[in-house]
Amino acid sequence: MDFRETSEHRDLRDTVRAITAKFGPEYYVPRAEAGEPTAELWAELGHHGFLGINLPEEYGGGGAGLVELAMVCEETAAAGCPMLLLLVSAAISGEMISDFGTDEQRRHWLPRMASGEAKVVFGITEPDAGSNTHRLSTVARRDGGDFLISGTKHYISGVDEAEAILLVTRSGVDETTGHAVLSLFIVPTDTPGLVATPLPVSAKLPEKQFVLHFDDLRAPAEWLVGEEGNGFRQVFHGLNPERITGAALCVGIARHVLHQAAEYASTRSVWGKPIGTHQGVSHPLAKARIETDLAALMTTKAAWLHDNELPAGEAANMAKYAAAEAAGAAAEAAIQAHGGNGLATEYGLMPYWAISRLLRIAPVSREMVLNFVAQHTLGLPRSY
Ligand SMILES: Cc1cc2nc3c(=O)[nH]c(=O)nc-3n(C[C@H](O)[C@H](O)[C@H](O)COP(=O)(O)OP(=O)(O)OC[C@H]3O[C@@H](n4cnc5c(N)ncnc54)[C@H](O)[C@@H]3O)c2cc1C
C-alpha cells in the first residue's frame, strides 16, 4: 500500500488549483450572491481538458477516472469555486452516457461535454416521490416508435445552462414488487412539451434550480439511454460518481474555509494577541480539519473502488456523509471564528456555508446514507 500521490496527480491538482485561483472567491462569491453561472471558469476548465478527464479518450475525454475527476472537484472548490454542475454534468451524466449510451449518443454528447460547450443536467427528484425513487411518477409511454413523457420534476439544477437533461422516468411497473420500472432519456432542453420554471432557493448558489413540467413530450427512441426498463440499475451505477464527486467538492469547500479562517484567526487581535490563540477558536477549526482529512481518504478509496470496477456503494455513501458533515462543521467553525465578519458579504463565507448545507441534503441526504449503512453494513432491519 502506498498513500503517496503520483507526480501526475500532484501536477493535476497544481494545475487545476492554479487555473481556478485566477478566478477565486472574488469571482465565485459575487456570482453566488447574484445567482449567475460561473461560465468563464467552466469554459477554461473545459479548454484545458478537465471537465471530461474521466471520459473515454475516443470521445474527447482524458481517459482517466473518477479519482482524477474527484481531484478536479476538490481543487476547484479548495480554490474558492465549488462547481455543483461538475457532479451533475461531468460525473453523473458523463458516466451514464459513457457507460450505457449508444455510440451515436456518445459521439454526439461526450466530446462537447468534455470541451465545456454542452452541459447535460440530471433530473430525478419529484415533488411526491422525494427520496423514494420507487415512487417516481413521471411517465414514459410508448407511442409508435416514440415515447410520450408526462410528469413533474423539481429542484433540477442548471437547466438554463444546459443543452439537455438526463431524465429518469417510469416506463412500467414491476408486477411482483409494485415498484416503478425506470427508463432514462436524454431530453434536449428546447423540446416542445417541456416547460421549465425557476424555483427560487435562498441558498446563494451560481446554479439556478427549476421545476420541469412535461406534457406529452415526444421523445424518439434514439433518446433512450441504455435499455428500456433497466433504468434502476443504471441510475444506481451513476449515483456513486455523483456521491464521490459530491464528497470531493465538500472536502474542497472545507479546505477553502479552514484556510481563510486560519489566516483570519492568526491576524485578528482583540485582547492583545491573535484570536487563534484561544482554543475556543482553534479547536473547532482543528477538529474540522481532522474530519476533512478523514473524509478525503474515504473519498479517494471510493473513487478508486469505482475505477477498479469493485463495489463502491458503501464507500461512496460513507465518503459523502463524512465529507458533507466535515464541510458543514468547517463552514460553521470558520464563520464563528470570524465573529460578525462571518456574516459579512465582504468576507464571503455564507455562500460556502450554503453549498455545504445543501450537500448535507443532496444528492443524497445524510439520513438516507445512515439508512444504507444501518441496513447494508450493520445488517440492521430496514426501517422504511
Ligand atoms: C439546491 C438544490 C439542488 C438540487 N439539484 C438537483 C438536481 O440537479 N437534480 C435532481 O434530481 N435533484 C436535485 N435536488 C433534489 C435533492 O436531491 C433532494 O432534495 C434530496 O434528494 C432529498 O429529497 P427531498 O427533497 O424530496 O426530501 P424528502 O425525501 O422529502 O425527505 C425530507 C427529509 O426526510 C428525510 N427522510 C426521508 N425518507 C427517510 C427515511 N426513510 N428515513 C429517514 N429519513 C428520511 C430526508 O433525509 C430529509 O431530511 C436538489 C435540491 C436542492 C435543494
The ligand as an ORCA input file, in Angstrom:
! r2SCAN-3c Opt
* xyz 0 1
  C     -30.322     23.452     -4.369
  C     -30.750     22.058     -4.756
  C     -30.292     21.496     -5.933
  C     -30.741     20.229     -6.337
  N     -30.363     19.729     -7.570
  C     -30.937     18.599     -8.026
  C     -30.704     18.154     -9.375
  O     -29.938     18.771    -10.132
  N     -31.355     17.046     -9.810
  C     -32.205     16.336     -9.012
  O     -32.771     15.361     -9.477
  N     -32.435     16.719     -7.719
  C     -31.834     17.834     -7.225
  N     -32.087     18.262     -5.940
  C     -33.001     17.487     -5.095
  C     -32.290     16.733     -3.967
  O     -31.543     15.657     -4.492
  C     -33.380     16.286     -2.974
  O     -33.858     17.460     -2.326
  C     -32.860     15.282     -1.976
  O     -32.546     14.057     -2.606
  C     -33.909     14.989     -0.864
  O     -35.151     14.690     -1.412
  P     -36.447     15.514     -0.962
  O     -36.145     16.969     -1.006
  O     -37.614     15.052     -1.754
  O     -36.644     15.149      0.561
  P     -37.633     14.072      1.208
  O     -37.458     12.756      0.550
  O     -38.989     14.660      1.267
  O     -37.027     13.980      2.676
  C     -37.216     15.021      3.636
  C     -36.408     14.686      4.877
  O     -36.843     13.439      5.406
  C     -35.747     12.532      5.471
  N     -36.198     11.184      5.101
  C     -36.926     10.824      4.004
  N     -37.099      9.492      3.992
  C     -36.467      8.994      5.092
  C     -36.286      7.681      5.622
  N     -36.755      6.609      5.026
  N     -35.547      7.567      6.770
  C     -35.036      8.661      7.397
  N     -35.187      9.920      6.927
  C     -35.888     10.077      5.793
  C     -34.728     13.046      4.449
  O     -33.422     12.636      4.772
  C     -34.914     14.541      4.578
  O     -34.148     15.037      5.634
  C     -31.613     19.493     -5.495
  C     -32.041     20.049     -4.270
  C     -31.639     21.326     -3.910
  C     -32.163     21.895     -2.606
*
